[in-house]
């Protein structure tokens, strides 16, 4: 499940619509856990305001104790379970050597790596569209297209297969893969 899809479906978990795929994503994603916690707080506040009554004192303590237990279990799990989230950082440069961005690759899941591209001052084309490519020395692949703003800047997150050790990246014009704008 993609992070964006899970983010949109988090309110479903407040209505007891449990989806194993969604729960699996939330279990592994700290951002979604935090958002679900905040949504739950807002939902409880709205329900309490709407009913005009406050929950019993012992119920509030029980909920607080459960929340503290969940936080402690999450911290313990993060410390005990080995993490494969070491990242690789690359700098994109134009042919003249000017730095125009950075990319970081993190392990996303069993099959994917996540590439975060933070570009600044990429030389513009009329469409403001570009293509990101990846290579490992033997294989190259088109990772995806992205757009930049009027200053040549963007923040993009794309997925790559985790089956390769991607060692170099390059950005090209969308209509001409050989028209390289920047490379690592």
Backbone as a printed PyTorch tensor [residue, N CA C, xyz], in Angstrom:
tensor([[[  0.8430,  -1.1710,   0.0000],
         [  0.0000,   0.0000,   0.0000],
         [  0.8870,   1.2330,   0.0000]],

        [[  0.5710,   2.1780,  -0.8690],
         [  1.3420,   3.4130,  -0.9380],
         [  1.0210,   4.2870,   0.2700]],

        [[  2.0300,   5.0580,   0.7010],
         [  1.8740,   5.9250,   1.8680],
         [  0.7270,   6.9180,   1.6620]],

        [[  0.6180,   7.4980,   0.4800],
         [ -0.4230,   8.5010,   0.2180],
         [ -1.8110,   7.8880,   0.3500]],

        [[ -1.9910,   6.6440,  -0.1330],
         [ -3.2890,   5.9760,  -0.0170],
         [ -3.6140,   5.6800,   1.4440]],

        [[ -2.6250,   5.2030,   2.1800],
         [ -2.8420,   4.9130,   3.6020],
         [ -3.2120,   6.1820,   4.3590]],

        [[ -2.5290,   7.2790,   4.0710],
         [ -2.7690,   8.5630,   4.7480],
         [ -4.2250,   8.9850,   4.5730]],

        [[ -4.7620,   8.8080,   3.3670],
         [ -6.1490,   9.1810,   3.0860],
         [ -7.1470,   8.2730,   3.8070]],

        [[ -6.7590,   7.0260,   4.0690],
         [ -7.6810,   6.0560,   4.6640],
         [ -7.5590,   5.9340,   6.1730]],

        [[ -6.6930,   6.7130,   6.8080],
         [ -6.5340,   6.6330,   8.2640],
         [ -7.8460,   6.8410,   9.0240]],

        [[ -8.7220,   7.7900,   8.6160],
         [ -9.9860,   7.9450,   9.3530],
         [-10.8420,   6.6820,   9.3760]],

        [[-10.6740,   5.7800,   8.3980],
         [-11.4310,   4.5270,   8.4000],
         [-11.1420,   3.7090,   9.6520]],

        [[ -9.9180,   3.7980,  10.1700],
         [ -9.5640,   3.0270,  11.3630],
         [-10.2910,   3.5450,  12.5990]],

        [[-10.7140,   4.8130,  12.5970],
         [-11.4670,   5.3590,  13.7300],
         [-12.8830,   4.8040,  13.7760]],

        [[-13.3980,   4.3780,  12.6160],
         [-14.7600,   3.8430,  12.5360],
         [-14.7880,   2.3190,  12.5700]],

        [[-13.7370,   1.7110,  13.1130],
         [-13.6340,   0.2560,  13.2420],
         [-13.7250,  -0.4710,  11.9080]],

        [[-13.2490,   0.1690,  10.8490],
         [-13.1670,  -0.5030,   9.5550],
         [-11.7200,  -0.9590,   9.3930]],

        [[-11.4070,  -2.0930,  10.0080],
         [-10.0290,  -2.6030,  10.0220],
         [ -9.7040,  -3.2680,   8.6920]],

        [[ -8.6440,  -2.8190,   8.0900],
         [ -8.1500,  -3.3780,   6.8370],
         [ -6.7320,  -3.8690,   7.1160]],

        [[ -6.4610,  -5.1630,   6.9350],
         [ -5.1260,  -5.6900,   7.2650],
         [ -3.9950,  -4.9810,   6.5180]],

        [[ -4.2170,  -4.6090,   5.2720],
         [ -3.1770,  -3.9220,   4.5020],
         [ -2.9010,  -2.5470,   5.0910]],

        [[ -3.9660,  -1.8210,   5.4270],
         [ -3.8200,  -0.4940,   6.0180],
         [ -3.1570,  -0.6020,   7.3970]],

        [[ -3.5870,  -1.5600,   8.2040],
         [ -2.9880,  -1.7400,   9.5280],
         [ -1.5100,  -2.1100,   9.4220]],

        [[ -1.1560,  -2.9300,   8.4260],
         [  0.2470,  -3.2840,   8.2230],
         [  1.0880,  -2.0760,   7.8940]],

        [[  0.5470,  -1.1630,   7.0480],
         [  1.2980,   0.0560,   6.7120],
         [  1.4650,   0.9330,   7.9510]],

        [[  0.3790,   1.1180,   8.7050],
         [  0.4280,   1.9830,   9.8910],
         [  1.4070,   1.4120,  10.9150]],

        [[  1.4600,   0.0980,  11.0340],
         [  2.3810,  -0.5440,  11.9780],
         [  3.8350,  -0.2010,  11.6550]],

        [[  4.1350,   0.0050,  10.3580],
         [  5.5210,   0.2510,   9.9410],
         [  5.8310,   1.7230,   9.6700]],

        [[  4.8390,   2.5960,   9.7630],
         [  5.0390,   3.9980,   9.3620],
         [  4.8070,   4.9400,  10.5500]],

        [[  5.8760,   5.5680,  11.0160],
         [  5.7740,   6.4700,  12.1710],
         [  4.9030,   7.6840,  11.8630]],

        [[  4.9670,   8.1980,  10.6330],
         [  4.1440,   9.3640,  10.2790],
         [  2.6590,   9.0280,  10.3510]],

        [[  2.2730,   7.8610,   9.8440],
         [  0.8650,   7.4620,   9.8930],
         [  0.4250,   7.1790,  11.3310]],

        [[  1.3070,   6.6030,  12.1570],
         [  0.9670,   6.3660,  13.5610],
         [  0.6830,   7.6820,  14.2700]],

        [[  1.5420,   8.6750,  14.0300],
         [  1.3670,   9.9750,  14.6570],
         [  0.0580,  10.6270,  14.1910]],

        [[ -0.2210,  10.5400,  12.8740],
         [ -1.4410,  11.1410,  12.3410],
         [ -2.6790,  10.4330,  12.8930]],

        [[ -2.6310,   9.1000,  12.9910],
         [ -3.7640,   8.3590,  13.5350],
         [ -3.9970,   8.7330,  14.9980]],

        [[ -2.9240,   8.8980,  15.7570],
         [ -3.0490,   9.3280,  17.1480],
         [ -3.7350,  10.6900,  17.2270]],

        [[ -3.2980,  11.6370,  16.3810],
         [ -3.9000,  12.9730,  16.3980],
         [ -5.3500,  12.9450,  15.9410]],

        [[ -5.6480,  12.1510,  14.9130],
         [ -7.0370,  12.0210,  14.4690],
         [ -7.9150,  11.4490,  15.5770]],

        [[ -7.3790,  10.4770,  16.3190],
         [ -8.1340,   9.8960,  17.4290],
         [ -8.4300,  10.9020,  18.5170]],

        [[ -7.4460,  11.7640,  18.8120],
         [ -7.6660,  12.7960,  19.8350],
         [ -8.7560,  13.7650,  19.3970]],

        [[ -8.6870,  14.2070,  18.1460],
         [ -9.6920,  15.1450,  17.6390],
         [-11.0610,  14.4800,  17.6260]],

        [[-11.1240,  13.2260,  17.1930],
         [-12.3890,  12.5020,  17.1510],
         [-13.0010,  12.4000,  18.5510]],

        [[-12.1750,  12.0540,  19.5540],
         [-12.6880,  11.9580,  20.9250],
         [-13.1630,  13.3120,  21.4430]],

        [[-12.3960,  14.3650,  21.1590],
         [-12.8090,  15.6970,  21.6100],
         [-14.1360,  16.1030,  20.9930]],

        [[-14.2920,  15.8430,  19.6990],
         [-15.5440,  16.1980,  19.0270],
         [-16.7090,  15.3770,  19.5670]],

        [[-16.4890,  14.1200,  19.8240],
         [-17.5670,  13.2800,  20.3730],
         [-17.9450,  13.7350,  21.7830]],

        [[-16.9370,  14.0770,  22.6040],
         [-17.2160,  14.5400,  23.9610],
         [-17.9330,  15.8740,  23.9440]],

        [[-17.5250,  16.7830,  23.0540],
         [-18.1910,  18.0820,  22.9440],
         [-19.6230,  17.9120,  22.4590]],

        [[-19.8170,  17.0160,  21.4960],
         [-21.1450,  16.7930,  20.9320],
         [-22.1050,  16.1850,  21.9260]],

        [[-21.6220,  15.3620,  22.8330],
         [-22.5040,  14.7100,  23.7970],
         [-22.7500,  15.5920,  25.0190]],

        [[-21.9180,  16.6030,  25.2080],
         [-22.0830,  17.4890,  26.3480],
         [-21.6320,  16.8730,  27.6630]],

        [[-21.0050,  15.7170,  27.6030],
         [-20.5490,  15.0760,  28.8350],
         [-19.0960,  14.6610,  28.6670]],

        [[-18.4530,  14.4770,  29.7620],
         [-17.0610,  14.0150,  29.7590],
         [-17.0570,  12.5450,  30.1360]],

        [[-16.1040,  11.8020,  29.6040],
         [-16.0420,  10.3860,  29.9850],
         [-15.6900,  10.2490,  31.4650]],

        [[-16.0560,   9.1340,  32.0730],
         [-15.7380,   8.9230,  33.4820],
         [-14.2320,   9.0040,  33.7220]],

        [[-13.8790,   9.4270,  34.9310],
         [-12.4880,   9.6430,  35.2970],
         [-11.6560,   8.3670,  35.1190]],

        [[-12.1740,   7.2250,  35.5560],
         [-11.4140,   5.9760,  35.4510],
         [-11.2160,   5.5670,  33.9950]],

        [[-12.1660,   5.9010,  33.1210],
         [-12.0230,   5.5830,  31.7010],
         [-10.9070,   6.4210,  31.0690]],

        [[-10.8100,   7.6860,  31.4610],
         [ -9.7330,   8.5330,  30.9350],
         [ -8.3740,   8.0000,  31.3620]],

        [[ -8.2590,   7.5420,  32.6140],
         [ -6.9990,   6.9800,  33.0940],
         [ -6.6580,   5.6970,  32.3480]],

        [[ -7.6560,   4.8690,  32.0690],
         [ -7.4160,   3.6140,  31.3430],
         [ -6.9170,   3.8980,  29.9260]],

        [[ -7.5410,   4.8650,  29.2690],
         [ -7.1130,   5.2270,  27.9130],
         [ -5.6850,   5.7740,  27.9400]],

        [[ -5.3650,   6.5950,  28.9190],
         [ -4.0060,   7.1460,  29.0350],
         [ -2.9980,   6.0380,  29.2920]],

        [[ -3.3630,   5.0630,  30.1270],
         [ -2.4520,   3.9530,  30.4130],
         [ -2.2160,   3.0990,  29.1650]],

        [[ -3.2610,   2.8490,  28.4060],
         [ -3.1240,   2.0730,  27.1640],
         [ -2.2570,   2.8220,  26.1680]],

        [[ -2.4790,   4.1310,  26.0390],
         [ -1.6640,   4.9330,  25.1130],
         [ -0.1950,   4.9010,  25.5240]],

        [[  0.0870,   5.0030,  26.8250],
         [  1.4720,   4.9520,  27.3000],
         [  2.0810,   3.5810,  27.0270]],

        [[  1.2990,   2.5240,  27.1890],
         [  1.7750,   1.1740,  26.9120],
         [  2.1020,   1.0040,  25.4260]],

        [[  1.2640,   1.5380,  24.5530],
         [  1.5050,   1.4520,  23.1050],
         [  2.7800,   2.2110,  22.7390]],

        [[  2.9740,   3.3810,  23.3070],
         [  4.1850,   4.1610,  23.0290],
         [  5.4210,   3.4130,  23.5110]],

        [[  5.3610,   2.8500,  24.7100],
         [  6.5030,   2.1050,  25.2470],
         [  6.8050,   0.8830,  24.3900]],

        [[  5.7730,   0.1660,  23.9470],
         [  5.9750,  -1.0130,  23.0950],
         [  6.5820,  -0.6170,  21.7580]],

        [[  6.1480,   0.4960,  21.1920],
         [  6.6920,   0.9650,  19.9170],
         [  8.1600,   1.3280,  20.0560]],

        [[  8.5220,   2.0050,  21.1260],
         [  9.9290,   2.3680,  21.3560],
         [ 10.7680,   1.1130,  21.5520]],

        [[ 10.2710,   0.1730,  22.3470],
         [ 11.0000,  -1.0680,  22.5780],
         [ 11.1800,  -1.8370,  21.2810]],

        [[ 10.1510,  -1.9040,  20.4700],
         [ 10.2280,  -2.5950,  19.1920],
         [ 11.2440,  -1.9300,  18.2780]],

        [[ 11.2770,  -0.6140,  18.2570],
         [ 12.2380,   0.1050,  17.4190],
         [ 13.6720,  -0.1490,  17.8720]],

        [[ 13.8760,  -0.3310,  19.1620],
         [ 15.2180,  -0.5830,  19.6670],
         [ 15.6620,  -2.0270,  19.4680]],

        [[ 14.7260,  -2.9670,  19.5170],
         [ 15.0680,  -4.3800,  19.4560],
         [ 15.1570,  -4.8900,  18.0220]],

        [[ 14.2250,  -4.4890,  17.1720],
         [ 14.1950,  -4.9890,  15.7960],
         [ 15.2810,  -4.2920,  14.9870]],

        [[ 16.1440,  -5.0490,  14.3040],
         [ 17.1950,  -4.4140,  13.5130],
         [ 16.5980,  -3.6270,  12.3610]],

        [[ 17.1790,  -2.5100,  12.0920],
         [ 16.6890,  -1.6340,  11.0270],
         [ 17.6270,  -1.6900,   9.8390]],

        [[ 17.0230,  -1.7160,   8.6390],
         [ 17.8110,  -1.6890,   7.4200],
         [ 17.6930,  -0.3310,   6.7420]],

        [[ 17.5280,   0.7110,   7.5300],
         [ 17.2380,   2.0200,   6.9580],
         [ 18.4760,   2.8760,   6.7600]],

        [[ 19.6280,   2.2570,   6.4660],
         [ 20.7960,   3.0800,   6.1690],
         [ 20.5710,   3.7280,   4.8110]],

        [[ 20.9800,   4.9590,   4.6860],
         [ 20.6980,   5.6930,   3.4580],
         [ 21.9850,   5.9570,   2.6900]],

        [[ 21.7950,   6.1950,   1.4170],
         [ 22.8710,   6.5960,   0.5250],
         [ 22.4740,   7.9560,  -0.0310]],

        [[ 23.3980,   8.8980,  -0.0060],
         [ 23.1030,  10.2530,  -0.4760],
         [ 23.9480,  10.5350,  -1.7060]],

        [[ 23.3260,  11.1300,  -2.7080],
         [ 23.9780,  11.4630,  -3.9650],
         [ 23.7760,  12.9450,  -4.2460]],

        [[ 24.7300,  13.5800,  -4.9010],
         [ 24.6100,  14.9760,  -5.3190],
         [ 24.4800,  15.0140,  -6.8320]],

        [[ 23.5020,  15.7570,  -7.3200],
         [ 23.3250,  15.9500,  -8.7580],
         [ 24.0860,  17.1990,  -9.1820]],

        [[ 24.8120,  17.0760, -10.2930],
         [ 25.5820,  18.2030, -10.8320],
         [ 25.3290,  18.3290, -12.3230]],

        [[ 25.3820,  19.5730, -12.8030],
         [ 25.2800,  19.8240, -14.2400],
         [ 26.6110,  19.4610, -14.8880]],

        [[ 26.6790,  19.5610, -16.2090],
         [ 27.9200,  19.2610, -16.9330],
         [ 29.0430,  20.2050, -16.5270]],

        [[ 28.6910,  21.4160, -16.0550],
         [ 29.7130,  22.3760, -15.6220],
         [ 30.1480,  22.1470, -14.1780]],

        [[ 29.5150,  21.1850, -13.4950],
         [ 29.8990,  20.8730, -12.1210],
         [ 29.0840,  21.5790, -11.0610]],

        [[ 28.1030,  22.3800, -11.4490],
         [ 27.2690,  23.1030, -10.4820],
         [ 26.2840,  22.1380,  -9.8190]],

        [[ 26.2370,  22.1510,  -8.4970],
         [ 25.3190,  21.3040,  -7.7430],
         [ 23.8900,  21.8220,  -7.9190]],

        [[ 22.9770,  20.9140,  -8.3080],
         [ 21.5750,  21.3130,  -8.5100],
         [ 20.6150,  20.4600,  -7.6850]],

        [[ 21.1360,  19.5970,  -6.8210],
         [ 20.2240,  18.8220,  -5.9930],
         [ 20.8950,  17.6530,  -5.3110]],

        [[ 20.1360,  17.0450,  -4.4070],
         [ 20.5940,  15.8810,  -3.6510],
         [ 19.4930,  14.8330,  -3.6850]],

        [[ 19.9100,  13.5840,  -3.6400],
         [ 18.9650,  12.4720,  -3.5540],
         [ 19.4340,  11.5430,  -2.4500]],

        [[ 18.4850,  11.0080,  -1.7180],
         [ 18.7860,  10.0280,  -0.6710],
         [ 17.9480,   8.7860,  -0.9400]],

        [[ 18.5720,   7.6290,  -0.7950],
         [ 17.8670,   6.3640,  -0.9720],
         [ 17.7570,   5.6920,   0.3840]],

        [[ 16.5480,   5.3340,   0.7510],
         [ 16.2650,   4.6160,   1.9940],
         [ 15.5250,   3.3350,   1.6700]],

        [[ 15.6810,   2.3380,   2.4950],
         [ 14.9250,   1.1000,   2.3260],
         [ 13.4610,   1.3970,   2.6690]],

        [[ 12.5290,   1.0580,   1.7810],
         [ 11.1100,   1.3320,   2.0170],
         [ 10.3830,   0.0940,   2.5270]],

        [[ 10.5220,  -1.0240,   1.8380],
         [  9.9090,  -2.2680,   2.2660],
         [ 10.6850,  -3.4240,   1.6390]],

        [[ 10.1440,  -4.6200,   1.6740],
         [ 10.8580,  -5.7850,   1.1860],
         [ 11.2100,  -5.7360,  -0.2870]],

        [[ 10.4480,  -4.9720,  -1.0670],
         [ 10.6800,  -4.9550,  -2.5080],
         [ 11.1120,  -3.6150,  -3.0460]],

        [[ 11.0390,  -2.5750,  -2.2550],
         [ 11.2800,  -1.2260,  -2.7670],
         [ 12.2710,  -0.4410,  -1.9320]],

        [[ 12.9810,   0.4270,  -2.6180],
         [ 13.7550,   1.4830,  -1.9840],
         [ 13.0560,   2.7910,  -2.3260]],

        [[ 13.1230,   3.7580,  -1.4300],
         [ 12.5160,   5.0600,  -1.6670],
         [ 13.6160,   6.0660,  -1.9720]],

        [[ 13.4550,   6.8040,  -3.0420],
         [ 14.4150,   7.8360,  -3.4210],
         [ 13.7470,   9.1890,  -3.2090]],

        [[ 14.3610,  10.0300,  -2.3940],
         [ 13.8650,  11.3940,  -2.1730],
         [ 14.8060,  12.3440,  -2.8910]],

        [[ 14.2680,  13.1010,  -3.8240],
         [ 15.0490,  14.0540,  -4.6090],
         [ 14.6800,  15.4670,  -4.1750]],

        [[ 15.6820,  16.2420,  -3.8050],
         [ 15.5090,  17.6490,  -3.4410],
         [ 16.3620,  18.4470,  -4.4200]],

        [[ 15.7120,  19.0300,  -5.4190],
         [ 16.4350,  19.7340,  -6.4880],
         [ 16.2680,  21.2370,  -6.3440]],

        [[ 17.3110,  21.9550,  -6.7530],
         [ 17.2860,  23.4240,  -6.7640],
         [ 18.0580,  23.9030,  -7.9810]],

        [[ 17.4790,  24.8210,  -8.7020],
         [ 18.1240,  25.4740,  -9.8410],
         [ 18.4720,  24.5040, -10.9780]],

        [[ 17.6090,  23.5070, -11.2130],
         [ 17.7960,  22.6650, -12.4020],
         [ 17.5360,  23.5530, -13.6160]],

        [[ 18.3960,  23.5000, -14.6490],
         [ 18.1640,  24.3170, -15.8510],
         [ 16.7930,  24.0080, -16.4540]],

        [[ 15.9850,  25.0380, -16.6080],
         [ 14.5880,  24.8590, -17.0080],
         [ 14.4380,  24.5490, -18.4900]],

        [[ 13.3700,  23.8240, -18.7950],
         [ 12.9050,  23.6460, -20.1610],
         [ 11.4950,  24.2310, -20.2150]],

        [[ 10.8980,  24.3970, -21.3950],
         [  9.5780,  25.0480, -21.4690],
         [  8.4810,  24.3470, -20.6720]],

        [[  8.5250,  23.0220, -20.5700],
         [  7.4680,  22.2970, -19.8560],
         [  7.7370,  22.1650, -18.3660]],

        [[  8.9550,  22.4430, -17.9260],
         [  9.3640,  22.2400, -16.5280],
         [  9.2600,  20.7700, -16.1250]],

        [[  9.3390,  19.8660, -17.1020],
         [  9.2380,  18.4220, -16.8740],
         [ 10.5970,  17.7690, -17.1020]],

        [[ 10.8970,  16.7430, -16.2930],
         [ 12.1500,  16.0120, -16.4250],
         [ 11.9030,  14.5380, -16.1230]],

        [[ 12.8870,  13.7090, -16.4950],
         [ 12.8240,  12.2770, -16.2260],
         [ 14.0430,  11.9080, -15.3850]],

        [[ 13.8300,  11.1180, -14.3400],
         [ 14.9160,  10.6230, -13.5050],
         [ 15.2130,   9.1830, -13.9120]],

        [[ 16.5000,   8.8840, -14.1160],
         [ 16.9790,   7.5640, -14.5010],
         [ 17.8890,   7.0250, -13.4090]],

        [[ 17.9720,   5.6990, -13.3020],
         [ 18.8660,   5.0540, -12.3390],
         [ 19.6410,   3.9510, -13.0390]],

        [[ 20.8730,   3.7330, -12.5900],
         [ 21.7000,   2.6650, -13.1420],
         [ 22.5080,   2.0020, -12.0570]],

        [[ 22.8570,   0.7270, -12.2900],
         [ 23.6860,  -0.0010, -11.3290],
         [ 24.9710,  -0.5200, -11.9640]],

        [[ 25.3330,  -0.0320, -13.1340],
         [ 26.5240,  -0.4970, -13.8370],
         [ 26.1980,  -1.5220, -14.9090]],

        [[ 25.1150,  -2.2730, -14.7240],
         [ 24.6820,  -3.2600, -15.7110],
         [ 23.3380,  -2.8910, -16.3070]],

        [[ 22.4400,  -2.4300, -15.4700],
         [ 21.0590,  -2.1560, -15.8660],
         [ 20.7480,  -0.6930, -15.6000]],

        [[ 19.9740,  -0.1020, -16.4980],
         [ 19.4580,   1.2420, -16.2210],
         [ 17.9510,   1.2030, -16.3930]],

        [[ 17.2830,   2.0790, -15.6740],
         [ 15.8240,   2.1270, -15.7680],
         [ 15.3160,   3.5510, -15.5810]],

        [[ 14.1820,   3.8050, -16.1770],
         [ 13.4860,   5.0750, -16.0160],
         [ 12.7430,   5.0030, -14.6840]],

        [[ 13.0970,   5.8750, -13.7450],
         [ 12.4840,   5.8460, -12.4210],
         [ 11.1380,   6.5570, -12.4440]],

        [[ 11.0860,   7.7260, -13.0660],
         [  9.8300,   8.4600, -13.1390],
         [ 10.0300,   9.8690, -13.6240]],

        [[  8.9090,  10.5290, -13.8810],
         [  8.9070,  11.9240, -14.3130],
         [  8.6060,  12.8200, -13.1260]],

        [[  9.1050,  14.0510, -13.2120],
         [  8.7990,  15.0270, -12.1770],
         [  8.8080,  16.4180, -12.7860]],

        [[  8.1710,  17.3280, -12.0840],
         [  8.1020,  18.7310, -12.5130],
         [  8.8730,  19.5880, -11.5260]],

        [[  9.3770,  20.7190, -12.0140],
         [ 10.0500,  21.6920, -11.1590],
         [  9.2780,  22.9990, -11.2030]],

        [[  9.4990,  23.8430, -10.2090],
         [  8.8440,  25.1450, -10.1940],
         [  9.6340,  26.1280, -11.0590]],

        [[  9.2480,  27.3810, -11.0320],
         [  9.8850,  28.4000, -11.8750],
         [ 11.3440,  28.6570, -11.5440]],

        [[ 11.7880,  28.2010, -10.3680],
         [ 13.1940,  28.3830,  -9.9990],
         [ 14.0260,  27.1320, -10.2830]],

        [[ 13.3760,  26.0790, -10.8110],
         [ 14.0700,  24.8300, -11.0660],
         [ 14.1570,  23.9480,  -9.8380]],

        [[ 13.2740,  24.1570,  -8.8710],
         [ 13.3030,  23.3980,  -7.6290],
         [ 12.1360,  22.4450,  -7.4950]],

        [[ 12.3480,  21.3850,  -6.7220],
         [ 11.2670,  20.4350,  -6.4280],
         [ 11.6940,  19.5200,  -5.2850]],

        [[ 10.7100,  18.8540,  -4.7240],
         [ 10.9280,  17.7700,  -3.7630],
         [ 10.0610,  16.6230,  -4.2500]],

        [[ 10.7230,  15.5040,  -4.5620],
         [ 10.0400,  14.3630,  -5.1620],
         [ 10.4220,  13.1010,  -4.4080]],

        [[  9.4750,  12.1970,  -4.2640],
         [  9.7580,  10.8780,  -3.6890],
         [  9.2900,   9.8310,  -4.6900]],

        [[ 10.2110,   8.9580,  -5.0830],
         [  9.9290,   7.9120,  -6.0560],
         [ 10.4040,   6.5680,  -5.5050]],

        [[  9.8370,   5.4840,  -6.0040],
         [ 10.2310,   4.1450,  -5.5730],
         [ 11.0960,   3.4720,  -6.6310]],

        [[ 12.0430,   2.6750,  -6.1520],
         [ 12.9360,   1.8860,  -6.9990],
         [ 12.8790,   0.4380,  -6.5260]],

        [[ 13.0760,  -0.5180,  -7.4270],
         [ 13.1690,  -1.9060,  -6.9630],
         [ 14.3980,  -2.0870,  -6.0740]],

        [[ 14.2350,  -2.7670,  -4.9670],
         [ 15.3420,  -2.9850,  -4.0280],
         [ 16.2460,  -4.1300,  -4.4770]],

        [[ 16.0060,  -4.6610,  -5.6680],
         [ 16.7810,  -5.7990,  -6.1660],
         [ 18.1120,  -5.3950,  -6.7680]],

        [[ 18.3830,  -4.0990,  -6.8800],
         [ 19.6260,  -3.6110,  -7.4800],
         [ 20.3460,  -2.6990,  -6.4950]],

        [[ 21.6440,  -2.5470,  -6.6740],
         [ 22.4250,  -1.5670,  -5.9340],
         [ 22.6110,  -0.3650,  -6.8380]],

        [[ 21.6540,   0.5330,  -6.8150],
         [ 21.6780,   1.6960,  -7.7040],
         [ 22.8730,   2.5600,  -7.3390]],

        [[ 23.7360,   2.8160,  -8.3090],
         [ 24.9740,   3.5360,  -8.0320],
         [ 25.0540,   4.8980,  -8.6920]],

        [[ 24.2570,   5.1360,  -9.7130],
         [ 24.2850,   6.4600, -10.3370],
         [ 22.9010,   6.8000, -10.8990]],

        [[ 22.6620,   8.1110, -10.9480],
         [ 21.3690,   8.6410, -11.3930],
         [ 21.6220,   9.7860, -12.3440]],

        [[ 20.6580,  10.0570, -13.2010],
         [ 20.7610,  11.2070, -14.0740],
         [ 19.3680,  11.7040, -14.4100]],

        [[ 19.3120,  12.9790, -14.7470],
         [ 18.0730,  13.6570, -15.1010],
         [ 18.1820,  14.0540, -16.5600]],

        [[ 17.1180,  13.7760, -17.3170],
         [ 17.1250,  14.1280, -18.7370],
         [ 15.8540,  14.8920, -19.0910]],

        [[ 15.8540,  15.4240, -20.3030],
         [ 14.6460,  16.0290, -20.8590],
         [ 13.6420,  14.9030, -21.1040]],

        [[ 12.3360,  15.1590, -21.0120],
         [ 11.3600,  14.0750, -21.1610],
         [ 11.3030,  13.4980, -22.5820]],

        [[ 11.5920,  14.3000, -23.5700],
         [ 11.4820,  13.8410, -24.9470],
         [ 12.8070,  13.3460, -25.5250]],

        [[ 13.9000,  13.4290, -24.7560],
         [ 15.2080,  13.0280, -25.2520],
         [ 16.0480,  12.4940, -24.0840]],

        [[ 16.1150,  11.1780, -23.9400],
         [ 16.8360,  10.5610, -22.8170],
         [ 18.3300,  10.8650, -22.8550]],

        [[ 18.8530,  11.2120, -24.0240],
         [ 20.2860,  11.5100, -24.1310],
         [ 20.6090,  12.9630, -23.7830]],

        [[ 19.6070,  13.8050, -23.6410],
         [ 19.8000,  15.2040, -23.2590],
         [ 19.8830,  15.2900, -21.7440]],

        [[ 21.0210,  14.9170, -21.1830],
         [ 21.2090,  14.8630, -19.7350],
         [ 21.3500,  16.2690, -19.1790]],

        [[ 20.5630,  16.5890, -18.1700],
         [ 20.5820,  17.9000, -17.5250],
         [ 21.5100,  17.8880, -16.3210]],

        [[ 21.4810,  16.7810, -15.5600],
         [ 22.3230,  16.6500, -14.3670],
         [ 22.5330,  15.1720, -14.0910]],

        [[ 23.6420,  14.8670, -13.4100],
         [ 23.9330,  13.4740, -13.0570],
         [ 24.6590,  13.4220, -11.7300]],

        [[ 24.6710,  12.2170, -11.1420],
         [ 25.4050,  12.0370,  -9.8900],
         [ 26.8330,  11.6390, -10.1900]]])
